[in-house]
Amino acid sequence: MSADPDDVVRIRGRLRGVEREAKGQAWAKERPWRRESHVWWEQGVPVVDLHDLGAALARQAVREVLEVPAGAGAVVFVHGRGRHSVGPQVLAGVVAKELDRACAETRGWRYRRIGAARTVWVSDPRRAPDWATGRWGPLVWAGWLGLGGCVVAAVGHALGWW
């Protein structure tokens, strides 16, 4: 896994136009979308928060991010739960549609929802953290083995094996 906070710098640079256009949104004075506040590093990957963007600008932001080579191997998009959407989750739908298109065109790319409000795009599973790819890390395996050992010991004790 490669930890590359420089991804944040590259993504922020790529989203300069989105920030400029976001200033024209009706709610921009109350809830401005800024690269410095909406793009950050968390758990070994860059995070792009699409809150405070309309659907068209969110689509543009996702497309721009897909053009940036992610050194970390993954990027998280925060789209929210859709509390302010009428009907289905608008931003989640935008993210899914753009990632469907991009992943179909590029071998090895995939994405998955991580909770109700976030989606992770994995561009390189070898460099992406285990949590982003859905792989179980060594601590999880050790936990399962420990739990299995406890179950065997309890059953063995109950059956009088020892």
Secondary structure per residue as TSV (DSSP state, phi and psi in degrees):
chain	resnum	aa	ss	phi	psi
A	1	M	-	360.0	132.2
A	2	S	-	-106.0	126.8
A	3	A	-	-99.0	114.3
A	4	D	-	-131.4	82.5
A	5	P	T	-60.2	-12.7
A	6	D	H	-63.2	-20.4
A	7	D	H	-56.2	-39.3
A	8	V	H	-62.0	-42.7
A	9	V	H	-62.9	-45.0
A	10	R	H	-64.0	-43.0
A	11	I	H	-65.9	-44.3
A	12	R	H	-59.0	-40.2
A	13	G	H	-62.8	-40.8
A	14	R	H	-68.1	-27.6
A	15	L	T	-93.9	13.2
A	16	R	H	-56.6	-45.0
A	17	G	H	-66.5	-35.7
A	18	V	H	-63.9	-44.1
A	19	E	H	-61.1	-42.4
A	20	R	H	-61.8	-46.9
A	21	E	H	-69.7	-30.1
A	22	A	H	-65.2	-22.1
A	23	K	T	-65.3	-19.3
A	24	G	T	-89.8	0.2
A	25	Q	S	-73.0	150.4
A	26	A	T	-58.3	-32.7
A	27	W	T	-99.3	10.4
A	28	A	T	-61.4	-32.5
A	29	K	T	-70.2	-38.6
A	30	E	T	-81.9	-38.5
A	31	R	S	-134.5	76.1
A	32	P	-	-71.8	144.8
A	33	W	-	-99.6	117.8
A	34	R	-	-126.7	143.5
A	35	R	H	-60.6	-39.9
A	36	E	H	-66.2	-31.9
A	37	S	H	-95.6	-17.8
A	38	H	H	-112.6	3.3
A	39	V	E	-134.0	122.2
A	40	W	E	-149.7	176.8
A	41	W	E	-106.3	130.8
A	42	E	E	-151.8	129.2
A	43	Q	T	51.6	39.7
A	44	G	T	84.8	8.2
A	45	V	E	-143.4	156.1
A	46	P	E	-73.2	147.8
A	47	V	E	-122.7	132.0
A	48	V	E	-117.9	113.8
A	49	D	E	-90.8	118.4
A	50	L	-	-91.6	-3.1
A	51	H	T	-53.8	148.1
A	52	D	T	75.5	12.5
A	53	L	-	-116.2	142.7
A	54	G	-	-74.4	172.4
A	55	A	H	-58.7	-44.0
A	56	A	H	-64.6	-42.9
A	57	L	H	-72.6	-32.8
A	58	A	H	-62.9	-42.9
A	59	R	H	-60.2	-45.3
A	60	Q	H	-62.2	-41.5
A	61	A	H	-62.8	-44.9
A	62	V	H	-61.8	-46.2
A	63	R	H	-60.0	-41.4
A	64	E	H	-63.9	-43.5
A	65	V	H	-63.5	-36.9
A	66	L	H	-65.0	-17.0
A	67	E	T	-86.9	-9.6
A	68	V	S	-94.1	124.2
A	69	P	-	-66.8	117.9
A	70	A	-	-87.1	108.6
A	71	G	T	-61.8	-29.6
A	72	A	T	-78.3	-12.8
A	73	G	S	84.2	-2.1
A	74	A	E	-158.4	156.2
A	75	V	E	-140.2	138.1
A	76	V	E	-100.4	133.7
A	77	F	E	-107.9	124.7
A	78	V	E	-95.9	115.9
A	79	H	-	-115.3	-7.7
A	80	G	-	80.6	-178.4
A	81	R	-	-97.8	-3.3
A	82	G	-	83.4	25.1
A	83	R	T	-62.7	-28.3
A	84	H	T	-98.4	5.6
A	85	S	S	-92.8	143.1
A	86	V	S	-93.4	116.3
A	87	G	S	90.6	-143.0
A	88	P	S	-67.2	162.8
A	89	Q	-	-64.1	113.1
A	90	V	H	-68.1	-54.4
A	91	L	H	-67.1	-36.7
A	92	A	H	-62.3	-39.0
A	93	G	H	-66.0	-40.4
A	94	V	H	-61.1	-48.1
A	95	V	H	-61.1	-47.8
A	96	A	H	-61.1	-43.3
A	97	K	H	-63.5	-45.4
A	98	E	H	-66.9	-40.1
A	99	L	H	-71.5	-35.5
A	100	D	H	-56.4	-48.8
A	101	R	H	-62.1	-49.7
A	102	A	H	-66.3	-41.4
A	103	C	H	-70.1	-30.2
A	104	A	H	-68.8	-31.0
A	105	E	H	-85.6	-21.9
A	106	T	S	-122.5	117.7
A	107	R	T	-63.8	134.7
A	108	G	T	93.4	-16.1
A	109	W	-	-82.4	144.8
A	110	R	E	-155.3	171.8
A	111	Y	E	-148.9	162.3
A	112	R	E	-155.2	149.7
A	113	R	E	-73.1	138.7
A	114	I	-	-125.5	90.2
A	115	G	S	87.3	-175.8
A	116	A	S	-79.1	-19.6
A	117	A	S	-118.5	0.6
A	118	R	E	-136.5	151.0
A	119	T	E	-132.8	136.4
A	120	V	E	-109.0	130.5
A	121	W	E	-99.9	125.2
A	122	V	E	-108.5	111.8
A	123	S	S	-94.9	-23.4
A	124	D	-	-148.2	96.9
A	125	P	T	-62.8	-20.9
A	126	R	T	-71.4	-30.8
A	127	R	T	-99.5	-18.6
A	128	A	S	-72.9	147.7
A	129	P	-	-62.2	153.3
A	130	D	H	-55.6	-40.5
A	131	W	H	-63.2	-32.2
A	132	A	H	-72.3	-36.5
A	133	T	H	-86.2	-17.0
A	134	G	T	90.9	2.0
A	135	R	-	-71.8	148.4
A	136	W	-	-87.8	129.4
A	137	G	-	-80.1	173.3
A	138	P	H	-61.0	-32.5
A	139	L	H	-67.8	-36.9
A	140	V	H	-66.1	-44.7
A	141	W	H	-61.0	-42.4
A	142	A	H	-62.1	-39.5
A	143	G	H	-62.4	-44.6
A	144	W	H	-64.2	-41.0
A	145	L	H	-64.1	-41.3
A	146	G	H	-62.5	-43.4
A	147	L	H	-63.0	-43.0
A	148	G	H	-60.9	-41.2
A	149	G	H	-62.7	-39.5
A	150	C	H	-65.1	-40.4
A	151	V	H	-63.9	-46.2
A	152	V	H	-60.5	-43.8
A	153	A	H	-63.4	-41.6
A	154	A	H	-66.8	-44.6
A	155	V	H	-65.0	-43.4
A	156	G	H	-60.9	-40.8
A	157	H	H	-66.8	-43.7
A	158	A	H	-63.8	-33.7
A	159	L	T	-89.1	-1.3
A	160	G	T	75.4	25.9
A	161	W	-	-71.2	-24.7
A	162	W	-	-148.7	360.0
